[in-house]
Amino acid sequence: MLRYEKKLKNRGFDLVIGVDEAGRGPLAGPVVAAAVLLRDFSFSNRVDDSKKLSGIRRKEAFLEIKQKSQYAIVSVSPKQIDTINILQATIVAMQKAVSKLIKQLAPQELKRVFVLIDGNMRLKLGLPYQSIIKGDGKSLSIASASILAKVRRDQIMDAYHKTYPQYGFIRHKGYATQMHRDSLKKYGPSVIHRKSFLRCLEKT
């Protein structure tokens, strides 16, 4: 999980920022992106692609990652997703997360920064970067970002469950489960549902 980080260090980039998102596919809630700069690569908890970890393991890793890194987490609302589409919303979230994190660094550190991004995203960062398909399973920095993004988004959806308990967000986090589809038929959409996604759902 440190292969990319080690290669970059040999090239003079010892400050590696990992970037990933959570929540591109759900029918409701925001898309969340995290940018993580690990200052310590030794973990007592397993750090891997967030989808491979149980909820408990993710939360444990979440706390440890926050202690051993500088990070930034940004969410883009369902309303903005409907306005600019999910791809552009994801790009906005990722770019803002990196920008927010960069502000935490000293000016002299910037020349040592390299960004690793999950997927095949093309971002405007003003920094050298590389996109890696399935990077959350190949880079510790990206895996750390995937965990921060996933846990933070789950926290947001759990909070929404208190306001909109009829949809069961605490169980499915806004994804298109049968339970969620049934609740939409019964209650209609809430203000945090992605109207553009629901229109696509109606066509299937």
Contact map, one row per residue, 1 for C-alpha under 8 A:
111100000000000000000000000000000000000000000000000000000000000000000000000000000000000000000000000000000000000000000000000000000000000011110000000000000000000000000000000000000000000000000000000000000000
111111000000000000000000000000000000000000000000000000000000000000000000000000000000000000000000000000000000000000000000000000000000000001110000000000000000000000000000000000000000000000000000000000000000
111111100000000000000000000000000000000000000000000000000000000000000000000000000000000000000000000000000000000000000000000000000000000001100000000000000000000000000000000000000000000000000000000000000000
111111110000000000000000000000000000000000000000000000000000000000000000000000000000000000000000000000000000000000000000000000000000000001100000000000000000000000000000000000000000000000000000000000000000
011111111000010100000000000000000000000000000000000000000000000000000000000000000000000000000000000000000000000000000000000000000000000000101000000000000000000000000000000000000000000000000000000000000000
011111111100000000000000000000000000000000000000000000000000000000000000000000000000000000000000000000000000000000000000000000000000000000000000000000000000000000000000000000000000000000000000000000000000
001111111110000000000000000000000000000000000000000000000000000000000000000000000000000000000000000000000000000000000000000000000000000000000000000000000000000000000000000000000000000000000000000000000000
000111111111110100000000000000000000000000000000000000000000000000000000000000000000000000000000000000000000000001000000000000000000000000000000000000000000000000000000000000000000000000000000000000000000
000011111111111000000000000000000000000000000000000000000000000000000000000000000000000000000000000000000000000000000000000000000000000000000000000000000000000000000000000000000000000000000000000000000000
000001111111100000000000000000000000000000000000000000000000000000000000000000000000000000000000000000000000000000000000000000000000000000000000000000000000000000000000000000000000000000000000000000000000
000000111111100000000000000000000000000000000000000000000000000000000000000000000000000000000000000000000000000000000000000000000000000000000000000000000000000000000000000000000000000000000000000000000000
000000011111110000000000000000000000000000000000000000000000000000000000000000000000000000000000000000000000000100000000000000000000000000000000000000000000000000000000000000000000000000000000000000000000
000000011111111100000000000000000000000000000000000000000000000000000000000000000000000000000000000000000000001111000000000000000000000000000000000000000000000000000000000000000000000000000000000000000000
000010011001111100000000000000000000000000000000000000000000000000000000000000000000000000000000000000000000000111000000000000000000000000000000000000000000000000000000000000000000000000000000000000000000
000000001000111110000000000000000000110000000000000000000000000000000000000000000000000000000000000000000000100111000000000000000000000000000000000000000000000000000000000000000000000000000000000000000000
000010010000111111000000000000000000110000000000000000000000000000000000000000000000000000000000000000000000000011110000000000000000000000001000000000000000000000000000000000000000000000000000000000000000
000000000000001111100000000000000011110000000000000000000000000000000000000000000000000000000000010000000000000011110000000000000000000000001100000000000000000000000000000000000000000000000000000000000000
000000000000000111110000000000000011100000000000000000000000000000000000000000000000000000000000000000000000000000111100000000000000000000111111100000000000000000000000000000000000000000000000000000000000
000000000000000011111000000000001111000000000000000000000000000000000000000000000000000000000100010000000000000000111100000000000000000000001100110000000000000000000000000000000000000000000000000000000000
000000000000000001111100000000001110000000000000000000000000000000000000000000000000000000000100000000000000000000001100000000000000000100000110110010000000000000000000000000000000000000000000000000000000
000000000000000000111111000000111100000000000000000000000000000000000000000000000000000001000100000000000000000000000000000000000000000000000000110011000000000000000000000000000000000000000000000000000000
000000000000000000011111000000111000000000000000000000000000000000000000000000000000000000000000000000000000000000000000000000000000000000000000010011001000000000000000000000000000000000000000000000000000
000000000000000000001111110011110000000000000000000000000000000000000000000000000000000000000000000000000000000000000000000000000000000000000000000001001000000000000000000000000000000000000000000000000000
000000000000000000001111110000100000000000000000000000000000000000000000000000000000010001000000000000000000000000000000000000000000000000000000000000000000000000000000000000000000000000000000000000000000
000000000000000000000011111000000000000000000000000000000000000000000000000000000000000000000000000000000000000000000000000000000000000000000000000000000000000000000000000000100000000000000000000000000000
000000000000000000000011111110000000000000000000000000000000000000000000000000000000000000000000000000000000000000000000000000000000000000000000000000000000000000000000000011110000000000000000000000000000
000000000000000000000000111110000000000000000000000000000000000000000000000000000000000000000000000000000000000000000000000000000000000000000000000000000000000000000000000001110000000000000000110011000000
000000000000000000000000011111000000000000000000000000000000000000000000000001000000000000000000000000000000000000000000000000000000000000000000000000000000000000000000000011100000000000000001110000000000
000000000000000000000010011111100000000000000000000000000000000000000000000011000000000000000000000000000000000000000000000000000000000000000000000000000001100000000000000001000000000000000001110000000000
000000000000000000000010000111110000000000000000000000000000000000000000001111001000000000000000000000000000000000000000000000000000000000000000000000001000000000000000000000000000000000000000000000000000
000000000000000000001111000011111000000000000000000000000000000000000000001111000000000011001000000000000000000000000000000000000000000000000000000000001000000000000000000000000000000000000000000000000000
000000000000000000001110000001111100000000000000000000000000000000000000111100000000000001001000000000000000000000000000000000000000000000000000000011011000000000000000000000000000000000000000000000000000
000000000000000000111100000000111110000000000000000000000000000000000000111000000000000001001100100000000000000000000000000000000000000000000000100010000000000000000000000000000000000000000000000000000000
000000000000000000111000000000011111000000000000000000000000000000000011110000000000000000000100110000000000000000000000000000000000000000000000110110000000000000000000000000000000000000000000000000000000
000000000000000011110000000000001111100000000000000000000000000000000011100000000000000000000100110010000000000000000000000000000000000000000000100000000000000000000000000000000000000000000000000000000000
000000000000000011100000000000000111110000000000000000000000000000001111000000000000000000000000000010000000000000000000000000000000000000001101100000000000000000000000000000000000000000000000000000000000
000000000000001111000000000000000011111000000000000000000000000000001110000000000000000000000000000000000000000000000000000000000000000000001000000000000000000000000000000000000000000000000000000000000000
000000000000001110000000000000000001111110000000000000000000000010011100000000000000000000000000000000000000000000000000000000000000000000001000000000000000000000000000000000000000000000000000000000000000
000000000000000000000000000000000000111110000000000000000000000000011100000000000000000000000000000000000000000000000000000000000000000000000000000000000000000000000000000000000000000000000000000000000000
000000000000000000000000000000000000011111100000000000000000000000011000000000000000000000000000000000000000000000000000000000000000000000000000000000000000000000000000000000000000000000000000000000000000
000000000000000000000000000000000000011111100000000000000000000000010000000000000000000000000000000000000000000000000000000000000000000000000000000000000000000000000000000000000000000000000000000000000000
000000000000000000000000000000000000000111110000000000000000000000000000000000000000000000000000000000000000000000000000000000000000000000000000000000000000000000000000000000000000000000000000000000000000
000000000000000000000000000000000000000111111110000000000000000100000000000000000000000000000000000000000000000000000000000000000000000000000000000000000000000000000000000000000000000000000000000000000000
000000000000000000000000000000000000000001111100000000000000000000000000000000000000000000000000000000000000000000000000000000000000000000000000000000000000000000000000000000000000000000000000000000000000
000000000000000000000000000000000000000000111110000000001001100100000000000000000000000000000000000000000000000000000000000000000000000000000000000000000000000000000000000000000000000000000000000000000000
000000000000000000000000000000000000000000111111000000001000100000000000000000000000000000000000000000000000000000000000000000000000000000000000000000000000000000000000000000000000000000000000000000000000
000000000000000000000000000000000000000000101111110000000000100000000000000000000000000000000000000000000000000000000000000000000000000000010011001000000000000000000000000000000000000000000000000000000000
000000000000000000000000000000000000000000000111110110000000000000000000000000000000000000000000000000000000000000000000000000000000000110010011001000000000000000000000000000000000000000000000000000000000
000000000000000000000000000000000000000000000011111110000000000000000000000000000000000000000000000000000000000000000000000000000000000110000011011000000000000000000000000000000000000000000000000000000000
000000000000000000000000000000000000000000000011111110000100000000000000000000000000000000000000000000000000000000000000000000000000000100000010011001000000000000000000000000000000000000000000000000000000
000000000000000000000000000000000000000000000000111111000000000000000000000000000000000000000000000000000000000000000000000000000000000000000000000000000000000000000000000000000000000000000000000000000000
000000000000000000000000000000000000000000000001111111000000000000000000000000000000000000000000000000000000000000000000000000000000000000000000000000000000000000000000000000000000000000000000000000000000
000000000000000000000000000000000000000000000001111111111100000000000000000000000000000000000000000000000000000000000000000000000000000000000000000000000000000000000000000000000000000000000000000000000000
000000000000000000000000000000000000000000000000001111111100000000000000000000000000000000000000000000000000000000000000000000000000000000000000000000000000000000000000000000000000000000000000000000000000
000000000000000000000000000000000000000000000000000011111110000000000000000000000000000000000000000000000000000000000000000000000000000000000000000000000000000000000000000000000000000000000000000000000000
000000000000000000000000000000000000000000000000000011111111000000000000000000000000000000000000000000000000000000000000000000000000000000000000000000000000000000000000000000000000000000000000000000000000
000000000000000000000000000000000000000000001100000011111111100000000000000000000000000000000000000000000000000000000000000000000000000000000000000000000000000000000000000000000000000000000000000000000000
000000000000000000000000000000000000000000000000010011111111110000000000000000000000000000000000000000000000000000000000000000000000000000000000001000100000000000000000000000000000000000000000000000000000
000000000000000000000000000000000000000000000000000000111111111000000000000000000000000000000000000000000000000000000000000000000000000000000000000000100000000000000000000000000000000000000000000000000000
000000000000000000000000000000000000000000001000000000011111111100000000000000000000000000000000000000000000000000000000000000000000000000000000000000000000000000000000000000000000000000000000000000000000
000000000000000000000000000000000000000000001110000000001111111110000000000000000000000000000000000000000000000000000000000000000000000000000000001000000000000000000000000000000000000000000000000000000000
000000000000000000000000000000000000000000000000000000000111111111000000000000000000000000000000000000000000000000000000000000000000000000000001001100100000000000000000000000000000000000000000000000000000
000000000000000000000000000000000000000000000000000000000011111111100000000000000000000000000000000000000000000000000000000000000000000000000000000000000000000000000000000000000000000000000000000000000000
000000000000000000000000000000000000000000101000000000000001111111110000000000000000000000000000000000000000000000000000000000000000000000000000000000000000000000000000000000000000000000000000000000000000
000000000000000000000000000000000000010000000000000000000000111111111000000000000000000000000000000000000000000000000000000000000000000000000001000100000000000000000000000000000000000000000000000000000000
000000000000000000000000000000000000000000000000000000000000011111111110000000000000000000000000000000000000000000000000000000000000000000000000000000000000000000000000000000000000000000000000000000000000
000000000000000000000000000000000000000000000000000000000000001111111000000000000000000000000000000000000000000000000000000000000000000000000000000000000000000000000000000000000000000000000000000000000000
000000000000000000000000000000000000011110000000000000000000000111111100000000000000000000000000000000000000000000000000000000000000000000000000000000000000000000000000000000000000000000000000000000000000
000000000000000000000000000000000001111100000000000000000000000011111110000000000000000000000000000000000000000000000000000000000000000000000000000000000000000000000000000000000000000000000000000000000000
000000000000000000000000000000000001111000000000000000000000000001011111000000000000000000000000000010010000000000000000000000000000000000000000000000000000000000000000000000000000000000000000000000000000
000000000000000000000000000000000111100000000000000000000000000001001111100000000000000000000000000010000000000000000000000000000000000000000000000000000000000000000000000000000000000000000000000000000000
000000000000000000000000000000000111000000000000000000000000000000000111110000000000000000000000110110000000000000000000000000000000000000000000000000000000000000000000000000000000000000000000000000000000
000000000000000000000000000000011110000000000000000000000000000000000011111000000000000000000000100000000000000000000000000000000000000000000000000110000000000000000000000000000000000000000000000000000000
000000000000000000000000000000011100000000000000000000000000000000000001111100000000000000001101100000000000000000000000000000000000000000000000000000000000000000000000000000000000000000000000000000000000
000000000000000000000000000001111000000000000000000000000000000000000000111110000000000000001000000000000000000000000000000000000000000000000000000000000000000000000000000000000000000000000000000000000000
000000000000000000000000000001110000000000000000000000000000000000000000011111011000000011011000000000000000000000000000000000000000000000000000000000000000000000000000000000000000000000000000000000000000
000000000000000000000000000011100000000000000000000000000000000000000000001111111000000000000000000000000000000000000000000000000000000000000000000000000000000000000000000000000000000000000001000000000000
000000000000000000000000000111100000000000000000000000000000000000000000000111111100000000000000000000000000000000000000000000000000000000000000000000000000000000000000000000000000000000000001110000000000
000000000000000000000000000000000000000000000000000000000000000000000000000011111110000000000000000000000000000000000000000000000000000000000000000000000000000000000000000000000000000000000001010000000000
000000000000000000000000000000000000000000000000000000000000000000000000000111111111100010000000000000000000000000000000000000000000000000000000000000000000000000000000000000000000000000000000000000000000
000000000000000000000000000001000000000000000000000000000000000000000000000111111111110110000000000000000000000000000000000000000000000000000000000000000000000000000000000000000000000000000000010000000000
000000000000000000000000000000000000000000000000000000000000000000000000000001111111110000000000000000000000000000000000000000000000000000000000000000000000000000000000000000000000000000000000011100000000
000000000000000000000000000000000000000000000000000000000000000000000000000000111111100000000000000000000000000000000000000000000000000000000000000000000000000000000000000000000000000000000000000000000000
000000000000000000000000000000000000000000000000000000000000000000000000000000011111110110000000000000000000000000000000000000000000000000000000000000000000000000000000000000000000000000000000000000000000
000000000000000000000000000000000000000000000000000000000000000000000000000000011111111110000000000000000000000000000000000000000000000000000000000000000000000000000000000000000000000000000000000000000000
000000000000000000000001000000000000000000000000000000000000000000000000000000001101111111000000000000000000000000000000000000000000000000000000000000000000000000000000000000000000000000000000000000000000
000000000000000000000000000000000000000000000000000000000000000000000000000000000000111111100000000000000000000000000000000000000000000000000000000000000000000000000000000000000000000000000000000000000000
000000000000000000000000000000000000000000000000000000000000000000000000000000001001111111110000000000000000000000000000000000000000000000000000000000000000000000000000000000000000000000000000000000000000
000000000000000000000000000000100000000000000000000000000000000000000000000100011001111111111000000000000000000000000000000000000000000000000000000000000000000000000000000000000000000000000000000000000000
000000000000000000001001000000111000000000000000000000000000000000000000000100000000011111111100000000000000000000000000000000000000000000000000000000000000000000000000000000000000000000000000000000000000
000000000000000000000000000000000000000000000000000000000000000000000000000000000000001111111110000000000000000000000000111000000000000000000000000000000000000000000000000000000000000000000000000000000000
000000000000000000000000000000000000000000000000000000000000000000000000000100000000000111111111000000000000000000000000000000000000000000000000000000000000000000000000000000000000000000000000000000000000
000000000000000000000000000000111000000000000000000000000000000000000000011100000000000011111111100000000000000000000000000000000000000000000000000000000000000000000000000000000000000000000000000000000000
000000000000000000111000000000001110000000000000000000000000000000000000010000000000000001111111110000000000000000000000000000000000000000000000000000000000000000000000000000000000000000000000000000000000
000000000000000000000000000000000000000000000000000000000000000000000000000000000000000000111111111000000000000000000000001110000000000000000000000000000000000000000000000000000000000000000000000000000000
000000000000000000000000000000000000000000000000000000000000000000000000010000000000000000011111111100000000000000000000000000000000000000000000000000000000000000000000000000000000000000000000000000000000
000000000000000000000000000000001110000000000000000000000000000000000001110000000000000000001111111110000000000000000000000000000000000000000000000000000000000000000000000000000000000000000000000000000000
000000000000000010100000000000000110000000000000000000000000000000000001000000000000000000000111111111000000000000000000000010000000000000000000000000000000000000000000000000000000000000000000000000000000
000000000000000000000000000000000000000000000000000000000000000000000000000000000000000000000011111111100000000000000000000010000000000000000000000000000000000000000000000000000000000000000000000000000000
000000000000000000000000000000000000000000000000000000000000000000000001000000000000000000000001111111110000000000000000000000000000000000000000000000000000000000000000000000000000000000000000000000000000
000000000000000000000000000000000011000000000000000000000000000000000111000000000000000000000000111111111000000000000000000000000000000000000000000000000000000000000000000000000000000000000000000000000000
000000000000000000000000000000000000000000000000000000000000000000000000000000000000000000000000011111111000010000000000000000000000000000000000000000000000000000000000000000000000000000000000000000000000
000000000000000000000000000000000000000000000000000000000000000000000000000000000000000000000000001111111100000000000000000000000000000000000000000000000000000000000000000000000000000000000000000000000000
000000000000000000000000000000000000000000000000000000000000000000000100000000000000000000000000000111111100000000000000000000000000000000000000000000000000000000000000000000000000000000000000000000000000
000000000000000000000000000000000000000000000000000000000000000000000000000000000000000000000000000011111110110000000000000000000000000000000000000000000000000000000000000000000000000000000000000000000000
000000000000000000000000000000000000000000000000000000000000000000000000000000000000000000000000000000111111110000000000000000000000000000000000000000000000000000000000000000000000000000000000000000000000
000000000000000000000000000000000000000000000000000000000000000000000000000000000000000000000000000000001111110000000000000000000000000000000000000000000000000000000000000000000000000000000000000000000000
000000000000000000000000000000000000000000000000000000000000000000000000000000000000000000000000000000000111111000000000000000000000000000000000000000000000000000000000000000000000000000000000000000000000
000000000000001000000000000000000000000000000000000000000000000000000000000000000000000000000000000000001111111110000000000000000000000000000000000000000000000000000000000000000000000000000000000000000000
000000000000000000000000000000000000000000000000000000000000000000000000000000000000000000000000000001001111111110000000000000000000000000000000000000000000000000000000000000000000000000000000000000000000
000000000000100000000000000000000000000000000000000000000000000000000000000000000000000000000000000000000001111110000000000000000000000000000000000000000000000000000000000000000000000000000000000000000000
000000000001111000000000000000000000000000000000000000000000000000000000000000000000000000000000000000000000111111000000000000000000000000000000000000000000000000000000000000000000000000000000000000000000
000000000000111110000000000000000000000000000000000000000000000000000000000000000000000000000000000000000000111111100000000000110000000000000000000000000000000000000000000000000000000000000000000000000000
000000010000111110000000000000000000000000000000000000000000000000000000000000000000000000000000000000000000000111110000000000111000000000000000000000000000000000000000000000000000000000000000000000000000
000000000000000111100000000000000000000000000000000000000000000000000000000000000000000000000000000000000000000011111000000000111100000000000000000000000000000000000000000000000000000000000000000000000000
000000000000000111100000000000000000000000000000000000000000000000000000000000000000000000000000000000000000000001111100000000001111000000001100000000000000000000000000000000000000000000000000000000000000
000000000000000001110000000000000000000000000000000000000000000000000000000000000000000000000000000000000000000000111111100000001111001000000100000000000000000000000000000000000000000000000000000000000000
000000000000000001110000000000000000000000000000000000000000000000000000000000000000000000000000000000000000000000011111100000000011111100000100000000000000000000000000000000000000000000000000000000000000
000000000000000000000000000000000000000000000000000000000000000000000000000000000000000000000000000000000000000000001111100000000011111000000000000000000000000000000000000000000000000000000000000000000000
000000000000000000000000000000000000000000000000000000000000000000000000000000000000000000000000000000000000000000001111110000000011100000000000000000000000000000000000000000000000000000000000000000000000
000000000000000000000000000000000000000000000000000000000000000000000000000000000000000000100000000000000000000000001111111000000010000000000000000000000000000000000000000000000000000000000000000000000000
000000000000000000000000000000000000000000000000000000000000000000000000000000000000000000100000000000000000000000000001111100000010000000000000000000000000000000000000000000000000000000000000000000000000
000000000000000000000000000000000000000000000000000000000000000000000000000000000000000000100010000000000000000000000000111110000000000000000000000000000000000000000000000000000000000000000000000000000000
000000000000000000000000000000000000000000000000000000000000000000000000000000000000000000000010000000000000000000000000011111000000000000000000000000000000000000000000000000000000000000000000000000000000
000000000000000000000000000000000000000000000000000000000000000000000000000000000000000000000010011000000000000000000000001111110000000000000000000000000000000000000000000000000000000000000000000000000000
000000000000000000000000000000000000000000000000000000000000000000000000000000000000000000000000000000000000000000000000000111110000000000000000000000000000000000000000000000000000000000000000000000000000
000000000000000000000000000000000000000000000000000000000000000000000000000000000000000000000000000000000000000011100000000011111000000000000000000000000000000000000000000000000000000000000000000000000000
000000000000000000000000000000000000000000000000000000000000000000000000000000000000000000000000000000000000000011100000000011111100000000000000000000000000000000000000000000000000000000000000000000000000
000000000000000000000000000000000000000000000000000000000000000000000000000000000000000000000000000000000000000001111000000000111110000000000000000000000000000000000000000000000000000000000000000000000000
000000000000000000000000000000000000000000000000000000000000000000000000000000000000000000000000000000000000000000111000000000011111000000000000000000000000000000000000000000000000000000000000000000000000
000000000000000000000000000000000000000000000000000000000000000000000000000000000000000000000000000000000000000000011111110000001111101000000000000000000000000000000000000000000000000000000000000000000000
000000000000000000000000000000000000000000000000000000000000000000000000000000000000000000000000000000000000000000011111000000000111111000000000000000000000000000000000000000000000000000000000000000000000
000000000000000000000000000000000000000000000000000000000000000000000000000000000000000000000000000000000000000000000111000000000011111000000000000000000000000000000000000000000000000000000000000000000000
000000000000000000000000000000000000000000000000000000000000000000000000000000000000000000000000000000000000000000000110000000000001111111000000000000000000000000000000000000000000000000000000000000000000
000000000000000000000000000000000000000000000000000000000000000000000000000000000000000000000000000000000000000000001110000000000011111111100110000000000000000000000000000000000000000000000000000000000000
000000000000000000010000000000000000000000000001110000000000000000000000000000000000000000000000000000000000000000000100000000000000011111110111010000000000000000000000000000000000000000000000000000000000
100000000000000000000000000000000000000000000001100000000000000000000000000000000000000000000000000000000000000000000000000000000000011111110110000000000000000000000000000000000000000000000000000000000000
111100000000000000000000000000000000000000000000000000000000000000000000000000000000000000000000000000000000000000000000000000000000011111110110000000000000000000000000000000000000000000000000000000000000
111110000000000001000000000000000000000000000000000000000000000000000000000000000000000000000000000000000000000000000000000000000000001111111110000000000000000000000000000000000000000000000000000000000000
110000000000000001000000000000000000000000000011000000000000000000000000000000000000000000000000000000000000000000000000000000000000000111111111000000000000000000000000000000000000000000000000000000000000
000010000000000111100000000000000001110000000000000000000000000000000000000000000000000000000000000000000000000000010000000000000000000000111111100000000000000000000000000000000000000000000000000000000000
000000000000000011110000000000000001000000000000000000000000000000000000000000000000000000000000000000000000000000011100000000000000001111111111110000000000000000000000000000000000000000000000000000000000
000000000000000001010000000000000000000000000011110000000000000000000000000000000000000000000000000000000000000000000000000000000000001111111111111000000000000000000000000000000000000000000000000000000000
000000000000000001000000000000000001000000000011100000000000010010000000000000000000000000000000000000000000000000000000000000000000000100011111111100000000000000000000000000000000000000000000000000000000
000000000000000001111000000000001111000000000000000000000000000000000000000000000000000000000000000000000000000000000000000000000000000000001111111110000000000000000000000000000000000000000000000000000000
000000000000000000111100000000000100000000000000110000000000000000000000000000000000000000000000000000000000000000000000000000000000000100000111111111000000000000000000000000000000000000000000000000000000
000000000000000000000000000000000000000000000011110000000100110000000000000000000000000000000000000000000000000000000000000000000000000000000011111111100000000000000000000000000000000000000000000000000000
000000000000000000000000000000000100000000000000000000000000010010000000100000000000000000000000000000000000000000000000000000000000000000000001111111110000000000000000000000000000000000000000000000000000
000000000000000000011100000000011100000000000000000000000000000000000000100000000000000000000000000000000000000000000000000000000000000000000000111111111000000000000000000000000000000000000000000000000000
000000000000000000001110000000010000000000000000010000000000000000000000000000000000000000000000000000000000000000000000000000000000000000000000011111111100000000000000000000000000000000000000000000000000
000000000000000000000000000000000000000000000000000000000110010000000000000000000000000000000000000000000000000000000000000000000000000000000000001111111110000000000000000000000000000000000000000000000000
000000000000000000000000000000010000000000000000000000000000000000000000000000000000000000000000000000000000000000000000000000000000000000000000000111111111000000000000000000000000000000000000000000000000
000000000000000000000110000001110000000000000000000000000000000000000000000000000000000000000000000000000000000000000000000000000000000000000000000011111111100000000000000000000000000000000000000000000000
000000000000000000000000000000000000000000000000000000000000000000000000000000000000000000000000000000000000000000000000000000000000000000000000000001111111110000000000000010000000000000000000000000000000
000000000000000000000000000000000000000000000000000000000000000000000000000000000000000000000000000000000000000000000000000000000000000000000000000000111111111000000000000000000000000000000000000000000000
000000000000000000000000000010000000000000000000000000000000000000000000000000000000000000000000000000000000000000000000000000000000000000000000000000011111111100000000000000000000000000000000000000000000
000000000000000000000000000010000000000000000000000000000000000000000000000000000000000000000000000000000000000000000000000000000000000000000000000000001111111110000000110011000000000000000000000000000000
000000000000000000000000000000000000000000000000000000000000000000000000000000000000000000000000000000000000000000000000000000000000000000000000000000000111111111000000110010000000000000000000000000000000
000000000000000000000000000000000000000000000000000000000000000000000000000000000000000000000000000000000000000000000000000000000000000000000000000000000011111111100000000000000000000000000000000000000000
000000000000000000000000000000000000000000000000000000000000000000000000000000000000000000000000000000000000000000000000000000000000000000000000000000000001111111111000100000000000000000000000000000000000
000000000000000000000000000000000000000000000000000000000000000000000000000000000000000000000000000000000000000000000000000000000000000000000000000000000000111111111111110000000000000000000000000000000000
000000000000000000000000000000000000000000000000000000000000000000000000000000000000000000000000000000000000000000000000000000000000000000000000000000000000011111111000000000000000000000000000000000000000
000000000000000000000000000000000000000000000000000000000000000000000000000000000000000000000000000000000000000000000000000000000000000000000000000000000000001111111000000000000000000000000000000000000000
000000000000000000000000000000000000000000000000000000000000000000000000000000000000000000000000000000000000000000000000000000000000000000000000000000000000000111111111100000000000000000000100000000000000
000000000000000000000000000000000000000000000000000000000000000000000000000000000000000000000000000000000000000000000000000000000000000000000000000000000000000111111111100000000000000000000000000000000000
000000000000000000000000000000000000000000000000000000000000000000000000000000000000000000000000000000000000000000000000000000000000000000000000000000000000000010011111000000000000001000100000000000000000
000000000000000000000000000000000000000000000000000000000000000000000000000000000000000000000000000000000000000000000000000000000000000000000000000000000000000010011111100000000011001100000000000000000000
000000000000000000000000000000000000000000000000000000000000000000000000000000000000000000000000000000000000000000000000000000000000000000000000000000000000000010011111111110000011000000000000000000000000
000000000000000000000000000000000000000000000000000000000000000000000000000000000000000000000000000000000000000000000000000000000000000000000000000000000000110110011011111111000000000000000000000000000000
000000000000000000000000000000000000000000000000000000000000000000000000000000000000000000000000000000000000000000000000000000000000000000000000000000000000110010000001111110000000000000000000000000000000
000000000000000000000000000000000000000000000000000000000000000000000000000000000000000000000000000000000000000000000000000000000000000000000000000000000000000000000001111110000000000000000000000000000000
000000000000000000000000000000000000000000000000000000000000000000000000000000000000000000000000000000000000000000000000000000000000000000000000000000000000000000000001111111111001000000000000000000000000
000000000000000000000000010100000000000000000000000000000000000000000000000000000000000000000000000000000000000000000000000000000000000000000000000000000100110000000001111111100000000000000000000000000000
000000000000000000000000011110000000000000000000000000000000000000000000000000000000000000000000000000000000000000000000000000000000000000000000000000000000100000000000100111110001000000000000000000000000
000000000000000000000000111100000000000000000000000000000000000000000000000000000000000000000000000000000000000000000000000000000000000000000000000000000000000000000000000111111001000000000000000000000000
000000000000000000000000011000000000000000000000000000000000000000000000000000000000000000000000000000000000000000000000000000000000000000000000000000000000000000000000000101111111100000000000000000000000
000000000000000000000000000000000000000000000000000000000000000000000000000000000000000000000000000000000000000000000000000000000000000000000000000000000000000000000000000100111111100000000000000000000000
000000000000000000000000000000000000000000000000000000000000000000000000000000000000000000000000000000000000000000000000000000000000000000000000000000000000000000000000000000011111110000000000000000000000
000000000000000000000000000000000000000000000000000000000000000000000000000000000000000000000000000000000000000000000000000000000000000000000000000000000000000000000011000000011111111000000000000000000000
000000000000000000000000000000000000000000000000000000000000000000000000000000000000000000000000000000000000000000000000000000000000000000000000000000000000000000000011000101111111111100000000000000000000
000000000000000000000000000000000000000000000000000000000000000000000000000000000000000000000000000000000000000000000000000000000000000000000000000000000000000000000000000000011111111110000000000000000000
000000000000000000000000000000000000000000000000000000000000000000000000000000000000000000000000000000000000000000000000000000000000000000000000000000000000000000000000000000000111111111000000000000000000
000000000000000000000000000000000000000000000000000000000000000000000000000000000000000000000000000000000000000000000000000000000000000000000000000000000000000000000110000000000011111111110000000000000000
000000000000000000000000000000000000000000000000000000000000000000000000000000000000000000000000000000000000000000000000000000000000000000000000000000000000000000000010000000000001111111111000000000000000
000000000000000000000000000000000000000000000000000000000000000000000000000000000000000000000000000000000000000000000000000000000000000000000000000000000000000000000000000000000000111111110000000000000000
000000000000000000000000000000000000000000000000000000000000000000000000000000000000000000000000000000000000000000000000000000000000000000000000000000000000000000000000000000000000011111110000000000000000
000000000000000000000000000000000000000000000000000000000000000000000000000000000000000000000000000000000000000000000000000000000000000000000000000000000000000000000100000000000000001111111000000000000000
000000000000000000000000000000000000000000000000000000000000000000000000000000000000000000000000000000000000000000000000000000000000000000000000000000000000000000000000000000000000001111111100000000000000
000000000000000000000000000000000000000000000000000000000000000000000000000000000000000000000000000000000000000000000000000000000000000000000000000000000000000000000000000000000000000100111111100000000000
000000000000000000000000000000000000000000000000000000000000000000000000000000000000000000000000000000000000000000000000000000000000000000000000000000000000000000010000000000000000000000011111100000000000
000000000000000000000000000000000000000000000000000000000000000000000000000000000000000000000000000000000000000000000000000000000000000000000000000000000000000000000000000000000000000000001111100000000000
000000000000000000000000000110000000000000000000000000000000000000000000000011100000000000000000000000000000000000000000000000000000000000000000000000000000000000000000000000000000000000001111110000000000
000000000000000000000000001110000000000000000000000000000000000000000000000001000000000000000000000000000000000000000000000000000000000000000000000000000000000000000000000000000000000000001111111001000000
000000000000000000000000001110000000000000000000000000000000000000000000000001101100000000000000000000000000000000000000000000000000000000000000000000000000000000000000000000000000000000000001111111000000
000000000000000000000000000000000000000000000000000000000000000000000000000000000100000000000000000000000000000000000000000000000000000000000000000000000000000000000000000000000000000000000000111111100000
000000000000000000000000000000000000000000000000000000000000000000000000000000000100000000000000000000000000000000000000000000000000000000000000000000000000000000000000000000000000000000000000011111110000
000000000000000000000000001000000000000000000000000000000000000000000000000000000000000000000000000000000000000000000000000000000000000000000000000000000000000000000000000000000000000000000000011111111000
000000000000000000000000001000000000000000000000000000000000000000000000000000000000000000000000000000000000000000000000000000000000000000000000000000000000000000000000000000000000000000000000111111111100
000000000000000000000000000000000000000000000000000000000000000000000000000000000000000000000000000000000000000000000000000000000000000000000000000000000000000000000000000000000000000000000000001111111110
000000000000000000000000000000000000000000000000000000000000000000000000000000000000000000000000000000000000000000000000000000000000000000000000000000000000000000000000000000000000000000000000000111111111
000000000000000000000000000000000000000000000000000000000000000000000000000000000000000000000000000000000000000000000000000000000000000000000000000000000000000000000000000000000000000000000000000011111111
000000000000000000000000000000000000000000000000000000000000000000000000000000000000000000000000000000000000000000000000000000000000000000000000000000000000000000000000000000000000000000000000000001111111
000000000000000000000000000000000000000000000000000000000000000000000000000000000000000000000000000000000000000000000000000000000000000000000000000000000000000000000000000000000000000000000000000000111111
000000000000000000000000000000000000000000000000000000000000000000000000000000000000000000000000000000000000000000000000000000000000000000000000000000000000000000000000000000000000000000000000000000011111
